[in-house]
């Protein structure tokens, strides 16, 4: 018998709240470790494992299969840890488990005023936005809505603590809201490493990958600097945020400038990933 949509949503929501309660009841380091181990054991048996291995073969053709499997296993553990840690974000912040390096660069970014910030699904990617708290800057984030509105609202509330400028669902109106925020002294923040079927094909690990041009276009339109940031995982549920400024050309061709900026952003993402390939999300569809 097929369940009605409202009933299915309610059952999924109850399941989510049970998981949330169980994760919140355990100490941070224990729940991170146990979730990481569970994902490392179970996820390689699922269909996305083959996509992860194909992507790793494209990015690292020189590596033997066993090494690619090792990276994939560590990736699943990182994803499992990140999932469990999402229920403890306030605790991670309160315990000062995140630092920015080098602090001199953060001071320089603060002095530069508003900017556009792009993260990627590496380490615990939600924590890139913690840089906004260190800067005293109201980051405005964008997220992809979940199909279940009840679960979507709960996950949004978990993440909202990091975005003092608001957390907006990705809709056709979001671009206008972000442009308004940028022009009003805000700090638009994105995760920009996923495939965008409406984006530009720019090099990523030596192969063309459709990538969103919006962050670079926003920076080019407003004149704001564009930064790529990553929250690298360290032992014992600790993290270090690093950022690099991404060059955006300013010629008479704004569209071409945005594509060039997008290529530079993806190149910086690749550099971050090469530092810790086991911490990036290889299982999504990035290339054709």
Secondary structure by P-SEA (a helix, b strand, c coil): ccccaaaaaaaaaaaaaaaaaaaaaccaaaaaaaaaaaaaaccccccaaaaaaaaaaaacccccaaaaaaaaaaaaaaaaaaaaacccaaaaaaaccccccaaaaaaaaaaacbbbbbbccccccccccccccccccbbbbbbbbcccaaaaaaaaaaacccccccccccccaaaaaaaaaaaabbbbbbbcccccccccccccccbbbbccaaaaaaaaaacbbbbbbbbcccccccbbbbbbbbbbbbcccaaaaaaaaaaaaaaaaaaaaaaccccccccccccc
